[in-house]
């Protein structure tokens, strides 16, 4: 069940990233591959990595646990 929950969280994050990212292959645009605890992010220009990772960090912080 944990891999499925990870993938759902990553899908949520990817849906909320407003940047145009991914690589175009034919008529399809691929943005990421996620499985279990692994994640691969695709961008078409090297310069987009830092902005994309910063945006992902901001979106992922919504899933932080606030246990005292």
MARVO-937783 format. One record per residue: residue number from 0; residue in three letters; x, y, z of N, C-alpha, C, O, CB in turn. Coordinates in pm, 1 decimal. Glycine has a CB too. Example, Ala and Ser with C-alpha at 12.3 -4.5 7.8 and 13.67 -1.06 7.14 Angstrom:
BEGIN
NODE	num	residu	nxx	nyy	nzz	caxx	cayy	cazz	cxx	cyy	czz	oxx	oyy	ozz	cbxx	cbyy	cbzz
NODE	0	ala	1319.0	-569.0	780.0	1230.0	-450.0	780.0	1320.0	-330.0	780.0	1423.6	-331.9	846.5	1130.8	-447.3	904.6
NODE	1	ser	1285.0	-225.0	708.0	1367.0	-106.0	714.0	1290.0	3.0	787.0	1340.9	113.8	803.9	1408.4	-59.8	572.5
***
This chain:
BEGIN
NODE	num	residu	nxx	nyy	nzz	caxx	cayy	cazz	cxx	cyy	czz	oxx	oyy	ozz	cbxx	cbyy	cbzz
NODE	0	unk	80.6	-118.7	0.0	0.0	0.0	0.0	85.8	126.3	0.0	46.6	227.0	-59.0	-92.2	-0.9	118.6
NODE	1	unk	200.5	122.7	64.3	287.4	240.2	71.4	329.2	290.4	-66.8	325.7	411.3	-89.5	410.7	208.1	153.4
NODE	2	unk	369.2	202.1	-161.4	404.1	253.0	-295.3	288.0	326.3	-361.7	308.7	428.2	-427.6	449.0	138.1	-384.9
NODE	3	unk	167.9	276.0	-345.0	50.9	340.3	-405.7	26.8	478.7	-343.5	-8.1	573.0	-414.5	-74.7	251.2	-388.5
NODE	4	unk	45.0	490.9	-212.8	26.5	620.2	-146.7	132.6	719.9	-191.5	103.1	837.7	-211.6	30.9	603.6	5.6
NODE	5	unk	255.6	672.9	-207.0	363.8	759.0	-256.6	329.3	810.7	-395.5	344.0	929.8	-423.0	498.7	682.5	-259.6
NODE	6	unk	284.0	722.6	-482.3	250.4	762.7	-619.6	135.2	863.0	-620.7	135.9	956.4	-700.8	213.6	639.4	-704.4
NODE	7	unk	36.7	844.9	-533.1	-75.8	940.1	-526.7	-26.9	1077.5	-481.1	-69.2	1179.7	-535.1	-186.2	888.3	-430.5
NODE	8	unk	61.2	1080.0	-382.8	115.1	1207.8	-336.1	196.2	1275.0	-446.1	184.1	1395.9	-466.4	202.1	1187.4	-210.8
NODE	9	unk	277.9	1199.3	-516.9	357.6	1255.7	-625.5	268.8	1305.0	-738.6	298.0	1408.3	-798.9	456.9	1152.2	-678.2
NODE	10	unk	161.5	1233.8	-768.4	67.5	1280.0	-871.5	3.3	1412.3	-830.4	-14.6	1501.0	-913.9	-41.7	1173.5	-896.9
NODE	11	unk	-31.3	1426.1	-702.8	-87.7	1551.2	-652.8	12.1	1665.0	-671.6	-23.8	1772.5	-719.8	-126.7	1537.8	-504.0
NODE	12	unk	136.9	1641.0	-633.5	240.6	1743.3	-646.4	258.7	1782.3	-793.3	264.4	1900.9	-825.6	374.4	1693.0	-587.1
NODE	13	unk	267.5	1684.2	-881.1	287.8	1712.4	-1022.7	169.9	1788.9	-1082.1	189.0	1873.1	-1169.7	309.8	1582.7	-1099.5
NODE	14	unk	48.9	1760.7	-1035.8	-69.2	1833.1	-1084.4	-67.0	1979.8	-1042.1	-128.8	2063.9	-1107.4	-196.9	1766.3	-1032.9
NODE	15	unk	3.3	2011.1	-934.0	4.4	2147.9	-882.2	128.9	2227.6	-920.5	144.3	2342.2	-878.1	-7.8	2144.6	-733.4
NODE	16	unk	215.6	2169.6	-998.2	330.8	2244.6	-1048.4	285.1	2315.6	-1174.2	241.9	2251.7	-1270.2	455.2	2151.1	-1076.4
NODE	17	unk	294.6	2446.5	-1173.8	240.6	2524.1	-1284.6	341.4	2547.0	-1396.5	310.3	2614.8	-1494.5	191.2	2656.1	-1234.2
NODE	18	unk	459.6	2492.4	-1383.7	561.9	2509.8	-1487.4	536.5	2416.3	-1603.6	479.0	2308.8	-1586.7	701.9	2485.6	-1430.4
NODE	19	unk	578.8	2456.8	-1719.3	574.8	2367.9	-1835.6	699.9	2282.2	-1828.2	809.4	2328.5	-1860.3	566.7	2448.4	-1972.4
NODE	20	unk	684.0	2158.4	-1786.4	798.6	2069.9	-1777.4	767.7	1939.4	-1847.2	653.3	1912.1	-1883.6	837.6	2045.1	-1631.5
NODE	21	unk	868.2	1861.3	-1865.0	851.8	1733.2	-1930.5	926.4	1729.4	-2062.7	981.4	1829.6	-2108.4	704.9	1703.7	-1952.4
NODE	22	unk	926.9	1613.2	-2121.9	987.0	1594.6	-2253.5	879.9	1544.1	-2349.0	796.5	1461.1	-2313.1	1107.3	1495.8	-2247.3
NODE	23	unk	883.9	1595.1	-2469.1	787.1	1558.3	-2571.5	840.3	1438.8	-2650.0	950.7	1443.6	-2704.2	757.8	1678.0	-2666.1
NODE	24	unk	761.7	1331.9	-2656.0	794.5	1213.5	-2735.5	671.9	1186.0	-2822.4	569.7	1136.9	-2774.5	832.2	1087.7	-2644.0
NODE	25	unk	684.1	1218.3	-2949.4	568.7	1205.4	-3037.6	460.7	1302.0	-2993.9	485.9	1421.9	-2981.7	515.3	1061.0	-3038.3
NODE	26	unk	341.3	1251.7	-2970.4	230.2	1336.1	-2927.3	213.2	1339.4	-2776.1	119.7	1402.0	-2726.1	102.6	1288.6	-2990.8
NODE	27	unk	301.0	1273.7	-2703.0	288.4	1264.3	-2557.7	396.2	1347.0	-2488.0	509.9	1355.2	-2534.3	296.9	1117.8	-2512.7
NODE	28	unk	358.1	1408.0	-2375.8	452.5	1480.5	-2291.9	468.6	1402.4	-2161.3	371.3	1379.8	-2089.4	404.1	1627.8	-2265.1
NODE	29	unk	590.7	1362.0	-2131.6	619.3	1285.9	-2009.4	686.4	1378.1	-1909.0	787.9	1440.7	-1939.4	709.4	1161.9	-2039.3
NODE	30	unk	629.9	1386.3	-1790.0	683.4	1475.1	-1687.3	760.8	1401.6	-1579.1	856.6	1454.9	-1523.2	572.0	1552.7	-1624.6
NODE	31	unk	718.7	1278.5	-1549.7	783.1	1207.4	-1439.9	752.8	1058.0	-1447.2	661.0	1013.4	-1516.0	737.4	1264.3	-1304.9
NODE	32	unk	833.2	984.0	-1374.2	808.5	842.5	-1349.5	822.1	824.8	-1198.9	922.4	865.8	-1140.5	908.8	748.1	-1430.5
NODE	33	unk	722.7	764.4	-1136.0	734.5	737.3	-993.3	684.7	596.7	-964.0	583.1	551.4	-1016.7	655.9	841.3	-910.6
NODE	34	unk	759.9	529.7	-878.2	724.0	394.6	-836.4	786.8	369.0	-700.0	903.5	400.6	-677.3	770.7	287.8	-941.1
NODE	35	unk	709.5	312.4	-611.3	754.6	281.7	-474.9	813.7	407.9	-413.1	741.1	505.4	-393.5	859.7	165.1	-474.5
NODE	36	unk	943.5	409.3	-381.8	1003.8	528.4	-321.4	1101.0	596.9	-415.7	1190.2	669.0	-371.1	1074.9	491.7	-192.7
NODE	37	unk	1084.9	575.2	-545.7	1172.0	636.8	-645.7	1093.5	736.1	-729.9	973.8	719.4	-753.6	1236.3	529.6	-735.5
NODE	38	unk	1163.6	839.9	-774.6	1099.2	943.7	-853.6	1200.1	998.5	-954.1	1313.3	1030.3	-917.8	1043.7	1057.2	-762.5
NODE	39	unk	1159.4	1009.3	-1079.2	1243.1	1068.0	-1183.8	1163.5	1181.2	-1245.7	1048.0	1163.3	-1284.5	1285.9	961.3	-1292.2
NODE	40	unk	1224.7	1296.4	-1254.8	1160.5	1414.9	-1309.6	1224.5	1446.7	-1445.0	1346.8	1444.3	-1458.3	1172.9	1536.0	-1211.5
NODE	41	unk	1142.5	1476.0	-1543.8	1192.0	1508.5	-1677.6	1174.1	1657.1	-1706.1	1065.5	1711.4	-1685.7	1119.4	1424.5	-1784.5
NODE	42	unk	1278.1	1722.3	-1752.3	1269.9	1858.9	-1803.9	1345.0	1862.1	-1936.3	1436.8	1782.9	-1957.9	1329.1	1963.6	-1701.8
NODE	43	unk	1306.5	1952.6	-2024.2	1368.4	1957.3	-2156.0	1488.9	2049.7	-2164.3	1558.5	2052.2	-2265.8	1267.8	1999.7	-2256.4
NODE	44	unk	1514.2	2126.0	-2057.5	1630.7	2213.8	-2053.5	1694.9	2204.6	-1916.1	1625.8	2206.1	-1814.1	1591.7	2360.5	-2086.4
NODE	45	unk	1826.7	2195.2	-1913.8	1898.7	2180.2	-1787.2	1868.9	2293.8	-1690.0	1862.8	2271.5	-1569.1	2048.1	2173.0	-1813.0
NODE	46	unk	1850.4	2414.3	-1740.8	1825.1	2530.2	-1656.3	1693.5	2524.3	-1580.9	1675.4	2599.4	-1485.1	1828.0	2652.8	-1738.7
NODE	47	unk	1601.8	2439.0	-1620.0	1471.5	2429.5	-1554.0	1475.1	2343.5	-1428.0	1380.0	2346.0	-1349.8	1369.3	2373.5	-1650.3
NODE	48	unk	1581.9	2267.9	-1406.4	1586.8	2178.4	-1290.6	1573.3	2252.7	-1158.3	1494.1	2212.3	-1073.3	1716.1	2100.2	-1291.5
NODE	49	unk	1649.0	2360.5	-1139.2	1647.4	2429.2	-1009.7	1509.6	2486.2	-978.9	1459.6	2470.6	-867.5	1751.7	2541.1	-1007.5
NODE	50	unk	1448.2	2551.8	-1076.0	1315.2	2608.5	-1053.9	1214.2	2497.7	-1027.9	1129.6	2509.4	-939.2	1271.3	2693.6	-1174.5
NODE	51	unk	1223.0	2390.7	-1105.2	1130.4	2279.6	-1090.0	1145.1	2213.5	-953.4	1045.2	2183.4	-888.0	1152.5	2177.2	-1200.5
NODE	52	unk	1268.2	2190.9	-910.0	1290.7	2129.1	-779.4	1244.9	2219.9	-665.5	1191.7	2171.4	-565.6	1438.2	2094.6	-762.2
NODE	53	unk	1264.9	2349.7	-679.0	1217.7	2443.3	-576.4	1065.5	2441.7	-568.1	1009.0	2443.9	-458.7	1267.7	2586.0	-606.0
NODE	54	unk	999.5	2438.0	-682.8	853.7	2433.1	-684.5	803.3	2302.2	-625.8	704.7	2300.5	-552.2	801.1	2450.8	-826.9
NODE	55	unk	870.8	2192.9	-658.2	832.8	2063.2	-601.3	849.6	2063.4	-450.4	765.2	2009.5	-378.7	916.3	1950.3	-663.3
NODE	56	unk	957.2	2123.2	-401.1	980.3	2130.8	-257.3	867.1	2206.2	-188.3	819.5	2165.3	-82.4	1114.8	2198.4	-228.0
NODE	57	unk	824.7	2316.3	-249.1	715.2	2395.3	-193.4	585.7	2314.0	-188.4	515.4	2316.3	-87.3	694.2	2523.0	-276.1
NODE	58	unk	553.8	2242.8	-295.4	431.8	2161.9	-299.1	441.1	2041.6	-204.4	343.0	2005.9	-139.2	404.8	2113.8	-442.3
NODE	59	unk	558.5	1979.7	-197.3	576.6	1862.0	-110.8	569.0	1899.2	36.7	533.1	1815.7	119.7	710.7	1794.4	-140.1
NODE	60	unk	602.5	2024.2	70.3	598.1	2065.1	210.4	456.0	2060.1	265.2	437.5	2060.3	386.9	655.4	2205.7	226.3
NODE	61	unk	355.3	2055.7	178.3	217.9	2043.1	222.4	190.2	1907.4	285.5	90.1	1890.2	355.0	124.6	2066.0	106.7
NODE	62	unk	278.3	1811.3	261.7	261.9	1675.6	313.7	343.9	1651.4	439.8	346.0	1539.3	490.5	300.6	1574.7	208.0
NODE	63	unk	411.5	1753.7	491.5	493.0	1737.3	611.4	408.0	1699.0	730.8	295.3	1745.8	747.5	569.9	1864.9	641.3
NODE	64	unk	463.9	1614.2	811.7	396.7	1574.3	934.7	428.9	1675.8	1041.9	544.5	1715.3	1057.3	438.9	1431.8	978.9
NODE	65	unk	329.2	1718.3	1115.6	347.3	1814.4	1222.7	325.0	1748.5	1357.6	242.0	1792.3	1437.2	253.0	1932.7	1205.0
NODE	66	unk	401.8	1640.8	1381.9	389.5	1566.2	1507.0	480.4	1630.0	1611.0	597.0	1657.6	1582.8	425.1	1415.7	1486.8
NODE	67	unk	428.6	1653.3	1729.5	507.5	1714.6	1837.0	565.4	1609.9	1926.8	634.9	1642.7	2023.0	423.4	1811.0	1918.3
***
